[in-house]
Amino acid sequence: MTVRLFLPAVAIAMLALSGTSAPAASCGSGSFDAWLSEFKTEAAAKGISQNAITAGLNGVALDQGVLSRDRSQKVFSQSFEEFSGRMVPPRLLRGSNMLKQYGSVLSRIEQTYGVPGEVLVAIWGLETDFGVNTGKFPTIRSLATLAYDCRRADEFRGELMDALRIVDRGDLSPSEMRGAWAGEIGQTQFMPSSWIKYAVDFDGNGRRDLLHSVPDVLASTANYLAGYGWKRGKDWEPGSPNFEVLQQWNKSEVYAKTIATFASQLAHAP
């Protein structure tokens, strides 16, 4: 049986009052279960509820498959012609249909955030085939694994905290949180930190749900781009200020150019 260590509630309260925080769990040291116990203490000290900590982290185990994927990543090496030629033509008809189907929602989103529907639909299509392929990895397990591993421990410890905050505020349950192996979730693949910062409840049901609500998905994506400086009414082709914003979505110039090309083709589609 694993012994789990918790700070008494009084100690946590004293830490909060004193302005100090619990020590951060050290990456890769000791067993994963011992690290996870330290992380639970740290999460409680940062104000995350015990209910969210218990629901999110109890029973979480190290995922060797995630570590293998993280260590075997290859540099993005496809040319623009190769990548865009593979990604855009099969999605153009469906993207055009999505523009029509969600036209009124996209119009309201553009009025609010200044981002055209063509750009949002292009991102949506490239990321998950318009919500069809959002990923099946348990998000919290993936993030806990990458936070424990020392390669990018600080980055993923922060993402794991934000995943618990998503649970804490009621956006998603831990069992709903499934996505890509590195922790991206939702129909346009937000990391939890981006979810916390940019996710919006555009359908007005009281939840920010980027897994199931298309209005929330598209508006949150627009809010992300607006947050990085999207210029209302301006072009998005390479060399424009809005193209630089697309590169904040994905640092790869090939990927950003593919978004821009897809969006331009959608803008001229019948």
Disulfide bonds with the S-S distance in Angstrom:
Cys27-Cys150 2.13
